[in-house]
Amino acid sequence: MKSWSHGLLAASLCLSLTGCASTPAPTSTPTPDPENLPETVKTPTSEKVEIDSARGTKIQAVLDLPADMPEAGYPLVVFAHGFQGSKEESGAFTDVAKGLAEQGVASLRLDFPGCGESQEDFMAYTLENMHDDVASVFAFARANYKLDEDRIGMLGYSMGGRVTSLYLSEEKIGTTVLWAPAAADGLKSLISMGDEETIRKLIEESADSGVAAIRIWNQEVPVAHDFLVQSAQAKPMVNLSAYTGSLMVVTGGQDNTVTKAITDPIFEAAVNTKITTHLDVPRGTHSLGAGEFGNYPDVQNAVVEATVHFFADQMK
């Protein structure tokens, strides 16, 4: 009894004093149920990339990817900007790329030689080099990503529309959109740089120096002799005549650079397309709502939305 009462007293004291040590009950972190975990929300991505050119230089480009890659691979649209333009084209190209990514379509936008973030001299801006750079961009995409070869497209603006038209025979381009395309054969598309007689005289005079000075948009711009020679020899209408994919041509009613005299023959030539759509924007200047030719956000937005819709609809 004595030993029992002492033990009871000790236990009572221990319970009443805060300084007494006690062993806490073991705790455990519950293992999460994988099936009940919150899903990670995937969003489209946009990143700058450098691509090797056929000339051993680096092509500056932007790759936009949708949140998910379809089982068949990414649909892809390659963008070709205009004369002295860039892969952003005053935000219009950027907005189209974003819209395409939201529709599940990947895109690559590049700066041609001497334009945008390109580190090359503008004298490398020739049709041949631009053609090669587009080919390098497609090669980069195929080397690094799975593409849906049945859903390949191109968007070309102004001189980029000429480059795009000339490239149609190189790839299986199922869907093509041309904004104010300088797609007439020969020197007709360069009328804003001078009439044919003037340009041919510049070609002759620049044969030795390799540099010609054209006048466009109220300023003098040095261009490569080869750019003018290749422009004189180019026949984009031949490719447009043979094109069997889906085609949309966007023109501006106020465009004084690429006039209807240049773009109207496209509709007469493109007789083998799956579908040909013409979007004429009455208030559209050469920049179609963006840039130095007039900033009209509503016009630009209309062109961007129509372009995204056409690609998404035709590349289903």
Buried (B, 14 or more C-beta within 10 A) or exposed (E): EEEEEEEEEEEEEEEEEEEEEEEEEEEEEEEEEEEEEEEEEEEBEBEEBEBEBBBEBBBBBBBBBBEEBEEEBBBBBBBBBBBBBBBBBBEBBBBBBBBBBBBBBBBBBBBBBBBBBBEBEBBBBBBBBBBBBBBBBBEBBEEEBEBBBEBBBBBBBBBBBBBBBBBBEEBEBBBBBBBBBBBBBBBBBBBBBBEEEBBBEBBEEBEEEEBBEBEBBEEEBEBBBBBBBBBBEBBBBBBBBBBEBBBBBBBBEBBEBBBEEBBBBBBEBBEEBEEBBEBEBEBBBBBBBBBEBBEBEEBBBBBBEBBBEBBBEBBE
